[in-house]
Amino acid sequence: MTTLLTPYMTLLIAAAAAATFATRIGGYILVKRLKHMPPRLEAALNAVPAAVLTTLVAPAFFYGEIDVKVAMAAAFLIGLRFGAIPMLIGGWAAVMVMRQFVG
């Protein structure tokens, strides 16, 4: 047995998986039981994707180097006009060019 996959680590991974599953299925069951969803709850649920995206993007933008900032700006501008795949390709290309020529 390697030191990476100890019984403690296996138990920890299983517990994290169970907690993740419980929170996901619990939210689904809770919303499914409601006969009428209150407008405030619906507005809160609609705000979750933007909050998650902000949580992932903001630290990388503010603490990243110039190549990350340029790539995010390029991806943002491309994303305003085109879909997700061109946005990903444009961001990737921008960071590769910046890393090649700027450092």
DOTI-325347 format. One line per field, with one value per residue: residue in one letter; y, x, z of N, C-alpha, C in turn. Coordinates in Angstrom, 2 decimals, padded with zeros to 5 digits. Atoms other than C-alpha are relative to their C-alpha. Layout:
! residues N
aa [A  ...]
n.y [Y  ...]
n.x [X  ...]
n.z [Z  ...]
ca.y [Y  ...]
ca.x [X  ...]
ca.z [Z  ...]
c.y [Y  ...]
c.x [X  ...]
c.z [Z  ...]
***
This chain:
! residues 103
aa [M  T  T  L  L  T  P  Y  M  T  L  L  I  A  A  A  A  A  A  T  F  A  T  R  I  G  G  Y  I  L  V  K  R  L  K  H  M  P  P  R  L  E  A  A  L  N  A  V  P  A  A  V  L  T  T  L  V  A  P  A  F  F  Y  G  E  I  D  V  K  V  A  M  A  A  A  F  L  I  G  L  R  F  G  A  I  P  M  L  I  G  G  W  A  A  V  M  V  M  R  Q  F  V  G]
n.y [-001.18  -001.23  -000.98  -000.88  000.60  000.62  000.18  -001.30  -000.79  000.62  -000.37  -001.43  -000.15  000.54  -000.93  -001.18  000.38  000.14  -001.34  -000.67  000.63  -000.35  -001.38  -000.14  000.67  -000.67  -001.19  000.43  000.50  -001.15  -000.80  000.83  000.11  -001.26  -000.09  -001.27  -000.55  -001.44  -000.78  -000.29  001.21  000.14  -001.01  000.44  001.13  -000.52  -000.73  000.92  000.14  -001.19  -000.05  001.01  -000.46  -001.09  000.58  000.68  -000.88  -001.21  000.15  000.20  -001.28  -001.00  000.47  000.58  -000.84  -000.73  000.93  000.47  -001.12  -000.20  001.15  -000.15  -001.11  000.47  000.96  -000.76  -000.71  000.99  000.59  -000.90  000.10  001.38  001.00  000.45  000.60  -001.07  -000.72  000.81  000.02  -001.33  -000.18  000.87  -000.57  -001.23  000.31  000.61  -001.07  -000.82  000.75  000.17  -001.23  -000.87  000.75]
n.x [000.84  -000.78  000.33  001.04  001.32  000.09  001.40  000.53  000.27  001.13  001.18  000.21  000.56  001.37  000.84  000.21  000.93  001.33  000.49  000.33  001.22  001.12  000.41  000.60  001.29  000.87  000.55  000.96  001.22  000.65  000.66  001.04  001.14  000.75  001.10  -000.21  -001.29  000.07  -000.81  -001.33  -000.80  -000.34  -001.02  -001.25  -000.52  -000.48  -001.24  -001.09  -001.06  -000.84  -000.80  -001.05  -000.94  -000.77  -000.89  -001.10  -000.74  -000.55  -001.36  -000.98  -000.21  -000.66  -001.30  -000.75  -000.95  000.59  000.49  001.32  000.93  000.26  000.78  001.37  000.63  000.27  001.10  001.21  000.43  000.44  001.23  001.13  000.45  000.08  000.37  -000.97  -001.20  -000.90  -000.50  -001.08  -001.13  -000.58  -000.71  -001.17  -000.96  -000.55  -000.96  -001.17  -000.76  -000.60  -001.08  -001.09  -000.70  -000.20  -000.75]
n.z [000.00  000.06  -001.05  000.51  -000.17  -001.31  -000.40  -000.42  001.19  000.67  -000.78  000.22  001.35  -000.03  -000.76  000.83  001.07  -000.61  -000.35  001.26  000.52  -000.87  000.21  001.34  000.06  -000.96  000.64  001.02  -000.68  -000.62  001.02  000.62  -000.91  -000.02  000.97  000.67  -000.38  -000.26  000.93  -000.55  000.13  001.42  000.31  -000.62  000.78  001.28  -000.23  -000.37  001.00  000.06  -001.23  000.11  001.02  -000.59  -001.00  000.68  000.91  -000.63  -000.56  001.07  000.69  -000.84  -000.48  001.10  000.74  001.13  001.01  -000.41  000.15  001.43  000.47  -000.50  000.72  001.36  -000.07  -000.28  001.22  000.98  -000.52  000.23  001.39  000.47  -001.00  -001.00  000.60  000.45  -001.16  -000.58  000.94  -000.01  -001.27  000.03  000.94  -000.58  -001.06  000.63  000.64  -001.06  -000.66  000.94  000.32  -001.16  -001.01]
ca.y [000.00  003.42  006.32  008.18  005.74  005.05  003.81  007.28  008.94  006.45  007.14  010.88  010.62  008.45  010.90  013.86  012.02  011.15  014.75  016.09  013.60  014.36  018.11  017.74  015.24  017.07  020.30  018.48  016.74  019.98  021.91  019.00  018.88  022.53  022.98  026.59  028.04  031.45  034.20  035.01  031.38  031.27  034.51  033.12  029.90  031.88  033.85  030.75  030.27  033.87  033.63  030.43  031.86  035.00  032.90  030.97  033.83  036.79  035.39  034.24  037.66  039.74  037.54  036.22  037.54  039.71  036.66  035.45  038.89  039.30  035.79  036.45  039.77  038.17  035.31  037.79  039.86  036.79  035.35  038.46  037.79  034.04  030.83  028.87  026.98  030.07  031.77  028.88  028.72  032.50  032.57  029.64  031.24  034.56  032.99  030.93  034.01  036.04  033.29  032.88  036.54  038.23  035.50]
ca.x [000.00  001.32  001.39  -001.04  -003.92  -004.00  -007.18  -007.60  -007.36  -009.80  -012.28  -011.82  -012.52  -015.59  -016.91  -016.39  -018.18  -021.08  -021.36  -021.30  -023.94  -026.13  -026.07  -026.83  -029.63  -030.96  -031.37  -033.09  -035.51  -036.22  -037.03  -039.05  -041.27  -042.27  -045.64  -044.82  -041.33  -041.18  -039.85  -036.98  -035.81  -035.98  -033.97  -031.38  -031.04  -030.68  -027.81  -025.76  -023.97  -022.76  -021.57  -019.64  -018.07  -017.02  -015.53  -013.41  -012.37  -011.75  -008.77  -007.03  -007.54  -006.39  -003.48  -002.40  000.36  -000.21  -000.61  -003.59  -005.19  -004.79  -006.14  -009.18  -009.85  -009.55  -011.83  -014.35  -014.43  -014.67  -017.37  -019.51  -019.73  -019.25  -019.96  -018.03  -015.65  -014.29  -013.99  -011.90  -009.73  -009.21  -008.27  -005.92  -004.29  -003.89  -002.16  000.12  001.15  001.71  003.80  005.85  006.66  006.30  007.50]
ca.z [000.00  -000.88  001.54  -000.69  -000.28  003.44  005.15  006.68  003.26  001.75  004.58  004.10  000.35  000.98  003.60  001.27  -001.53  000.78  002.02  -001.54  -002.65  000.38  -000.20  -003.91  -003.53  -000.47  -002.40  -005.23  -002.86  -001.00  -004.16  -005.59  -002.49  -002.83  -004.48  -005.33  -005.34  -003.66  -005.94  -003.56  -003.57  -007.35  -007.58  -005.16  -007.16  -010.38  -008.81  -007.90  -011.27  -011.35  -007.74  -008.42  -011.57  -009.70  -006.90  -009.39  -011.68  -009.35  -007.38  -010.56  -012.14  -009.17  -008.07  -011.47  -013.66  -016.74  -018.99  -016.97  -016.99  -020.75  -021.36  -019.17  -020.85  -024.29  -023.27  -021.86  -025.05  -027.27  -025.00  -025.48  -029.20  -029.64  -027.75  -025.14  -027.45  -029.26  -025.87  -024.49  -027.60  -027.60  -023.91  -024.36  -027.41  -025.59  -022.60  -024.86  -026.87  -023.70  -022.12  -025.29  -025.86  -022.47  -020.16]
c.y [001.24  000.94  000.94  -000.55  -000.79  -000.23  001.32  000.84  -000.56  000.36  001.47  000.26  -000.49  000.93  001.26  -000.28  -000.13  001.35  000.77  -000.54  000.41  001.43  000.19  -000.62  000.64  001.25  -000.34  -000.45  001.16  000.83  -000.78  -000.08  001.28  -000.02  001.28  000.58  001.50  000.78  000.30  -001.21  -000.22  001.00  -000.40  -001.15  000.45  000.74  -000.91  -000.13  001.21  000.10  -001.00  000.44  001.12  -000.52  -000.67  000.96  001.14  -000.21  -000.19  001.32  000.96  -000.43  -000.62  001.00  000.65  -000.95  -000.52  001.11  000.25  -001.13  000.10  001.12  -000.41  -000.98  000.70  000.68  -000.96  -000.62  000.89  -000.19  -001.43  -000.93  -000.40  -000.53  001.07  000.80  -000.77  000.00  001.37  000.28  -000.83  000.58  001.26  -000.30  -000.65  001.06  000.86  -000.72  -000.19  001.29  000.90  -000.73  -000.62]
c.x [000.89  -000.42  -001.11  -001.40  -000.05  -001.48  -000.65  -000.37  -001.20  -001.30  -000.34  -000.64  -001.44  -000.94  -000.28  -000.98  -001.42  -000.60  -000.41  -001.29  -001.22  -000.46  -000.66  -001.39  -000.99  -000.64  -001.03  -001.30  -000.76  -000.77  -001.15  -001.24  -000.83  -001.08  000.15  001.31  -000.14  000.92  001.41  000.91  000.41  001.08  001.34  000.62  000.51  001.32  001.19  001.06  000.93  000.90  001.15  001.05  000.88  001.01  001.20  000.89  000.71  001.38  001.07  000.29  000.82  001.38  000.86  000.94  -000.72  -000.54  -001.39  -001.03  -000.35  -000.86  -001.46  -000.74  -000.34  -001.17  -001.32  -000.54  -000.49  -001.32  -001.22  -000.59  -000.27  -000.37  001.17  001.29  000.94  000.58  001.16  001.24  000.70  000.78  001.27  001.08  000.64  001.04  001.25  000.88  000.69  001.16  001.20  000.80  000.25  000.76  -000.82]
c.z [000.00  001.13  -000.44  000.31  001.31  000.33  000.44  -001.22  -000.76  000.72  -000.20  -001.37  -000.04  000.75  -000.80  -001.13  000.54  000.35  -001.25  -000.58  000.83  -000.22  -001.37  -000.06  000.97  -000.58  -001.06  000.64  000.63  -001.02  -000.65  000.87  000.04  -001.06  -000.84  000.51  000.23  -000.94  000.52  -000.10  -001.45  -000.42  000.59  -000.79  -001.36  000.14  000.28  -001.09  -000.09  001.23  -000.06  -001.01  000.55  001.02  -000.65  -000.78  000.72  000.61  -001.07  -000.71  000.86  000.48  -001.09  -000.64  -001.18  -001.07  000.33  -000.19  -001.47  -000.55  000.45  -000.71  -001.43  -000.01  000.27  -001.25  -001.07  000.44  -000.16  -001.39  -000.45  001.15  000.89  -000.62  -000.57  001.16  000.64  -000.88  -000.01  001.28  000.05  -000.92  000.58  001.07  -000.59  -000.67  001.05  000.68  -000.93  -000.17  001.21  001.10  001.06]
***
